[in-house]
Amino acid sequence: MIITISGLAGSGTTTASKILSKKLDIPYVSAGDIFRQMAAEKNMDLLEFGKFAEENDDIDILIDKRQAEMANKSKNLIVEGRLSAHFVEADLKVGFIAPIDDRTKRICKRENKPYEVVKEEIISRSNSEAKRYHEIHGIDINDMEIYDLIINTGNFNALSIADIILKVVEVISCQQ
């Protein structure tokens, strides 16, 4: 089964993907990990690299292409990334939403940064990504119609989120 999991920074996509990967015993790939790796290779932080990516369409295109190729070669895979649902043929496309305060607190905890700094970074990063996605692909990141399942992750912990997705996977499996 191919599953895509998408959501804005701090919505819990990586944590849920890891848990789901273990529970289903299938691998996962993350666009965020690829993006962070590319930023590190350029000796840039995420905000700097995001601005750099705004001027270099090849970066987003390369990330999207790598994920789609991996999914095409796999029978079972979780593909986690903002645009994964747009480029990966999947049996289940999941979108995460969460209030900005919840997302900010999660990132503060993960990165040990002050709340206001993280909130500004989230807003800046979200604006940068929305601009790039629209310019490069014509995608409105706020359009949720592509998803089969949308979860407000502000209302659930990571294990509960994975369990919700597992239930949907069971239903899909029974219908096939």
ZIDAKA-V330438 format. One record per pair of residues at least 6 apart in sequence whose ideal C-beta (glycine too) atoms are under 7 Angstrom apart, sorted by the first residue. I is the first residue (numbers start at 1). J is the second residue. If there is no record, write none. Layout:
I,J  I,J
This chain:
1,76  1,91  1,92  1,169  2,71  2,74  2,77  2,79  2,88  2,89  2,90  2,91  3,78  3,90  3,91  3,92  3,94  4,79  4,84  4,85  4,88  4,90  4,93  4,94  5,13  5,16  5,17  5,78  5,80  5,94  5,96  6,13  6,81  6,82  6,84  6,85  6,95  6,96  7,13  7,95  7,96  7,97  8,103  8,126  9,103  9,107  9,122  9,125  9,126  10,98  10,103  10,104  10,106  10,107  10,122  11,96  11,97  11,98  11,103  11,153  12,96  12,98  12,106  12,153  12,158  12,161  13,80  13,96  14,30  14,32  14,80  15,158  16,158  16,161  16,162  17,28  17,30  17,78  17,80  18,28  19,158  19,159  19,162  20,78  20,162  20,165  21,27  21,28  21,78  23,162  23,166  26,76  26,77  26,78  27,77  28,77  28,78  28,80  29,67  29,70  29,77  29,79  29,80  30,80  30,81  31,63  31,67  31,80  31,81  31,82  31,84  32,81  34,63  34,66  35,63  36,46  38,49  38,59  39,45  39,46  39,49  42,49  42,52  44,52  46,125  47,121  47,124  47,125  50,125  50,128  50,129  51,128  53,59  53,60  53,132  54,128  54,131  54,132  57,136  60,132  60,136  61,136  64,83  64,87  67,79  67,81  67,84  67,87  67,88  68,87  68,88  70,77  71,77  71,79  71,88  71,89  79,88  82,129  82,141  83,133  83,139  85,93  85,146  85,147  86,137  86,139  86,146  91,172  92,148  92,149  92,168  92,169  92,172  93,146  93,147  93,148  94,147  94,148  94,149  94,151  94,165  95,144  95,147  95,150  96,151  96,153  97,150  97,152  98,152  98,153  98,154  99,154  100,119  100,122  102,154  103,122  104,115  104,118  104,119  104,122  107,118  107,122  108,115  108,118  129,141  130,141  133,139  133,141  134,140  144,150  149,168  151,161  151,164  153,161
